Amino acid sequence: MLYEINRADVWVGEIEDRSGGLADKLEILTKAGANLEFIVVRRLMEKPGKALLFVSPLRGAAAKEAGLSKASSMCVVRIDGPDQPGLAAQVGRAVADEGISMRGLTAASIGNRNVIYISFGSVADADQVTLCLNKVLAETQLCP
């Protein structure tokens, strides 16, 4: 199969929204042995001086040291495979055709590889999308 599509755990926690706040937290994770693929930080507009950090993959011990917990209010699907023009649009259309709304999408292409993280509000939605994308992306023809 060209694309690996599976559920992913994302870990979340507040950090200080200040110079060095993110670096401090990432250093704790590094010292605990984390090798992160996914890092997203968003300011909390309703809490001045705070931001939310999302990371993946992570193990419990490193998460505990850094004060992070599994993001229980979202279910994440991770897609890993070859990059090609229109991949995100194809994924977006497949999800829309299932009648499911995404909570969020983060994607990156490096060289000829692509990784997409999509969050959903329920396990049922994430599972339905995983089945759908396994079928849709199995039929994908790579551009030359």
C-alpha positions in Angstrom: 0.0 0.0 0.0 1.3 3.4 -0.9 -0.2 5.2 2.1 -0.1 4.2 5.7 -3.3 5.5 7.4 -3.9 4.9 11.1 -5.0 6.5 14.3 -2.5 8.6 16.2 -2.3 9.8 19.7 -1.7 13.5 20.1 -0.5 14.9 23.5 -1.5 18.4 24.6 -0.6 20.8 27.4 -0.3 24.4 28.3 3.0 26.2 28.0 4.0 29.7 28.9 3.6 32.1 26.0 6.9 33.8 26.4 10.3 33.7 24.9 11.7 30.3 25.7 8.4 28.8 26.8 8.4 26.3 23.9 12.1 25.6 24.1 11.8 24.8 27.8 9.1 22.2 27.1 10.8 20.7 24.1 14.0 20.3 26.1 12.1 18.3 28.7 10.7 16.1 26.1 14.1 15.6 24.4 15.8 14.7 27.7 13.0 12.2 28.3 13.8 10.5 24.9 11.0 11.9 22.8 11.5 12.0 19.0 8.6 14.1 17.8 7.2 14.2 14.3 4.4 16.6 14.9 4.6 19.9 16.9 1.9 22.6 16.8 1.6 25.5 19.1 -1.3 27.9 19.3 -1.7 31.0 21.6 -4.7 30.8 23.9 -6.4 34.2 23.3 -8.7 33.6 26.2 -5.7 33.1 28.5 -3.1 35.8 27.9 0.4 34.5 28.6 -0.5 30.8 27.8 -0.4 28.7 24.7 -1.3 25.1 23.8 1.3 22.6 22.7 0.3 19.6 20.6 2.9 16.8 19.9 3.1 13.3 18.5 4.3 10.6 18.9 5.0 10.5 22.6 5.1 7.9 25.4 3.5 8.2 28.8 6.8 8.7 30.8 8.0 11.6 28.6 4.5 13.1 28.6 4.3 13.0 32.4 7.6 14.7 32.8 6.5 17.5 30.5 3.1 17.8 32.0 1.3 16.8 28.9 -1.8 14.5 28.5 -3.4 12.6 25.7 -5.8 14.9 23.8 -9.0 13.2 24.9 -11.4 15.6 23.1 -10.1 14.8 19.6 -9.4 11.7 17.6 -6.6 11.9 15.1 -5.9 10.1 11.8 -2.4 10.1 10.4 -1.6 9.6 6.7 1.9 9.0 5.6 3.0 8.4 2.1 4.3 9.8 -1.1 3.6 13.4 -1.9 1.8 14.3 -5.0 -0.1 17.4 -6.3 -3.7 17.6 -5.0 -3.2 15.0 -2.2 -4.7 17.3 0.4 -7.6 18.2 -1.8 -8.3 14.5 -2.5 -8.2 13.7 1.2 -10.4 16.7 2.0 -13.0 15.7 -0.6 -13.0 12.1 0.6 -13.7 13.3 4.2 -16.4 15.7 2.9 -18.1 13.0 0.8 -18.4 10.9 4.0 -20.4 13.8 5.5 -17.8 14.3 8.3 -16.5 17.7 9.5 -12.8 17.9 10.5 -11.8 19.7 13.6 -8.4 20.4 12.1 -5.8 19.4 9.5 -2.1 19.8 9.5 0.1 18.6 6.6 3.7 18.8 5.6 5.6 17.7 2.5 9.3 17.2 2.6 11.0 16.0 -0.5 8.8 13.3 -2.0 7.0 12.4 1.4 3.8 13.8 2.9 2.4 13.5 6.3 -1.2 14.6 7.2 -2.7 14.7 10.6 -6.5 15.2 10.7 -8.5 15.6 13.9 -12.1 14.6 14.5 -14.5 15.0 17.3 -15.3 11.3 17.8 -13.8 7.9 17.5 -16.6 6.9 15.1 -15.7 9.7 12.7 -12.0 8.9 12.8 -12.7 5.2 12.2 -15.1 5.9 9.3 -12.6 8.2 7.7 -9.7 5.7 8.2 -11.8 3.1 6.3 -12.7 5.5 3.6 -9.2 6.8 3.0 -7.7 3.3 2.9 -10.0 2.7 0.0 -9.6 6.0 -1.7 -5.9 6.3 -1.4 -5.3 2.6 -2.4 -6.9 3.6 -5.8 -4.6 6.7 -6.1 -2.4 6.8 -9.1 0.8 8.7 -8.5 1.7 11.5 -10.9 4.8 10.8 -12.9 
